[in-house]
Amino acid sequence: MKIHIYASCGLWKSSINHGWGFLVDEGKGGRLLTLDTSSSFEKLKVMVCEDFGIDANMVSIELSYLPSDLINSIDSPPVIITNDRQASNFLTYVKIKGSTRLCVTMKSPNLAEEGTESPNRESVSMESDDSADMESEEDVEVHDSDDDKRCKKEKSNENSLRFALVDVVKKGQHFSSKMLLKAAFELCAMKHNFDYVVAKSDKKVWYVRCADDDCSWRVRAEGLTGSSYFIIKKYVPEHSCAPSNRNGSVRTASAKTVATLIMHKYETAKEGPKSNDIIQYMRMEHGVEISYSLAWDAREFAINAVKGIPEKGYEKIPKYLHMMKEANPGSHTAYESDRKGRFRFLFISFGQSVRGFYAAIRKVIVVDGTFLKSKYKGVLLVATALDGNSNLYPIAFGVVDSENDLAWEWFMRQLNVVIVDEHSLAFVSDRNSSIAKAIARVYPQSHHGICIHHLLNNVVTNYSGKGMAGLVAKASKAYRAADFRKLFTAIFSISPEIGKYLIDADVRKWARCQFPGYRYDIRTNNPAESINSALRTPREFPVIPLLDSIREMMTRWFFKRRTLSSKHSKPLTIAVEKKIDRRIEKGKTFKVFPVSDFRFLVQGDSFDCMVDLVRRTCSCGKFDLIKIPCRHAIKAGFSVGIKAHALTDDMYTTATWQSAYEESINPIGVPEDSWKVPSAVEESKVLPPKSRRAAGRRKKRRYETAEDKIRASQGSEGSKVRKCSRCGNGGHNRRTCDRAI
């Protein structure tokens, strides 16, 4: 009979309040083992070593577990498996209680040539105040039994034990690299308040001694031939120097050392710990204090180590783009360098996204650019759409040196390779002149609309007039031309300057009812801004990790939405079903009068509406422009037995929504050292662009948004009315109050 066993690496730790607990090594992770109930102890050890990648010749392992339901006190230690009988007992216990964890602890093997020193001396960790006090008690002949002394010493070690490189250092201990060896002793010295000097350091030997020449403390480690491993050959743990004679200097852990301890926290696309978080982590987990500047340097080092050095990322661009196209057939990628081979532009569009756009997405593309925050700066360009459920649907990304005419035209020409120019296509952007020029040149048949938020921002910033922004917003949202003319006339009468500015901005680009094509309910460039916000942290990464974060984000979104849409059983998408429900509620009191078989007059709203169910129009304008039945059309449809989903455009149906995410965005399936590319790609060289750093502190967030300025401009409509603290009336304060005391 086979059973499943969950195993993890770490160390046992005991505390007075909580008893025995197992500190898990997050770097090693866990493993699921499958064994027969008759398996031997040796077979169990071999399987553990193979699955965790442990070299049994370098490191010995100890297998243990805690039978919690057989223990009635917290001080009961774990059961150590040492032979076949104990292994059989463990497997029998797991068969009854499947949640039992197999705990794997790695230890250094005892070397024959190191047997001259006593085992007790080998396992002594860096001295603590407690151990020093205990030794002084032995000197004045306080007669404790050997067992009591051993228990005191073990308790002291247990209380100071942490799963890190800091505390346990002993002769014969192995380190997988010289960097980890140095890190261990830097932290030891920092924690125990002493300094040391490096007497010799090369590829084969690392020898250090206490900074006090008369002190006996010293460590000698040697590298293993043909390996990066170092082993401690000689270790004298006791300091013979008096603490009162030390000059106060303490070894400080380097930024590189601290970075090795926090590196794993930056391996995802998330932001990772800040400098103050690192200070807290080092204090709580390793018992050492570090400065803010050291924490900052360690953070930068860790990010570079995990995400890659920015300079080296550019030379990988040709290979990365080739491998990404191989993993995602139909994708389009391109890059461009200047005459000297320095990077200028990059473009990537996934074939799955393009195919989904043509099959299931409204033909409105929102484009925008946002600054990058890595060493070489640059701008990230984004082209995105919205699916039938109003979710972001990215189509293409670009990385350029700056946001100018040349960069935007290059980006649009690459986009034109996958999204062809046609009359039904619409673009929405801010009022960036470079975007307008690029669209006019590359997509002459399409229609271009501007973001109403940016237009309102300019109105608020450059013109005076309280409440004007609200009027402009209402005019832009109007569905009927008559309503628009009424509002625009009011704007002109209040401020001719603003009216002239809005005409110069081209009414057809910002007024919904005047737009020559279909932009549905997409009036702003918020979709592109939202993607920029989702990539806020990856925008600090070098170029290759940035692209991989984009791919990872799209992979996650496609999988999540494919799962969500497959479980959705209603005829229309989730967002549209909610809209239909609200409109049904609002149209309950309407009266319907048939004019012909499919034309109806609907009364009961602020004005009478004529609905044509065949042409799918309503005189309110909403049905025509959004392609979702308005409350009048829904009521008219109900009067002849037509359901709301039958009147809705196919782009909003659940079946179409599901088809947009049929395919998956795939990662590159092989590690970097296994990439196979054509010789032309192999020989392509891309140099990093010229580094430039603007004066002042780096900005990571934008300034006040248009919505904030609009809210402030609307006076009593958008801001809190302040009242006098004396009389309670508005319009003045206590200082200017003229009420009699």
Secondary structure, 3 states (H helix, E strand, C coil): CEEEEEEEEEEEEEECCCEEEEEECCCCCEEEEEEECCCCHHHHHHHHHHHHCCCCCCCEEEEEECCHHHCCCCCCCCEEECCHHHHHHHHHHHHHCCCCEEEEEEECCCCHHHCCCCHHHHCCCCCCHHHHHHHHHHHCCCCCCHHHHHHHHHHHHHHHCCCCCCCCCCCCCEECCHHHHHHHHHHHHHHCCCCEEEEEECCCEEEEEECCCCCCCEEEEEECCCCCCEEEEEEECCCCCCHHHCCCCCCCCCHHHHHHHHHHHHCCCCCCCCHHHHHHHHHHHHCCCCCHHHHHHHHHHHHHHHHCCHHHHHCCHHHHHHHHHHHCCCCEEEEEECCCCEEEEEEEECHHHHHHHHHHCCCEEEEEEEECCCCCCCEEEEEEEECCCCCEEEEEEEEECCCCHHHHHHHHHHHHHHCCCCCCCEEEECCCHHHHHHHHHHCCCCEEEECHHHHHHHHHHHCCCCCHHHHHHHHHHCCCHHHHHHHHHHHHHHCHHHHHHHHHCCHHHHCHHHCCCCCCCCCCCHHHHHHHHHCCCHHHCCHHHHHHHHHHHHHHHHHHHHHHHHHCCCCECHHHHHHHHHHHHHCCCCEEEECCCCEEEEECCCCCEEEECCCCEECCCHHHHHCCCCHHHHHHHHHCCCCHHHHCCHHHEHHHHHHHCCCCCCCCCCCHHHCCCCHHHHHCCCECCCCCCCCCCCCCCCCCCHHHHHHHHCHHHCCCCCECCCCCCECCCCCCCCCCC
